[in-house]
Amino acid sequence: MCKHILNVQVAIRAPCCRRWFDCAECHQEVSDHPLRKTDEMVFACKKCKKPFRKNMKDYEEEDEYCPHCDNHYVLEALTPEAKLGIETGDLRKDARVIKDGRTKLKTDPNSIFDIDFSDHVG
């Protein structure tokens, strides 16, 4: 089960190591090499469990379905929700650093942090 894409419909055989993965991120997490790109992909349908090949150069809309059981495997990916959030929302959408809007107060005459000790040194 893929932790990156919750509704994955096919497993993909990596052409570099010939191992099965649910997504490229799953391959990256456990492999010591980059995923090799190829024109011919090998898939295994999660519904009928049968493998099939697709040439990515000639990929068309009807190729979005398993040739064995007609399962539609090209879907918009559902990803897990972020566990941590901030007031502005999901960190994955806005990863900018939040600027601290507080300023140093030097105008308060009674502040102990603004005392000039040079006059009191004996």
C-alpha positions, 0 to 999 in steps of 0.5 A: 500500500502506497503512503504517497498516493492513496488511490493508486490503481497499478503497481509499476515495475522499475526498469532499473532494478525490475522491482515493483513499486506503487509510485516513484517516491516509493522507489526513491525511499528504498533504492540507492539509485535514481529511477531510470526513464523508459518508453515502455512501462510495465504495470500490474493492475491492483484490481485483477492483479494481471501485468500489462505493458504500455508504450508511453510514446504512443499513449492515448486516452483509451490506454488509461484502462487496464486491458484485462479488467477495464479498471481506470487506473489513471486518476487524480492522485489522492495524497495524505493530509499534512499532519502539521499545520499553521494558521495559514494552512497546509505547509505543503502549499505554502512553505515560506518562512513566517516573518516575526512581526514583533519589533524591539521597543527602545522608546520606553524610558522605564525599560530595564533593557535600555539602561546605559550602564557606562555612567554607573561603572566606577 
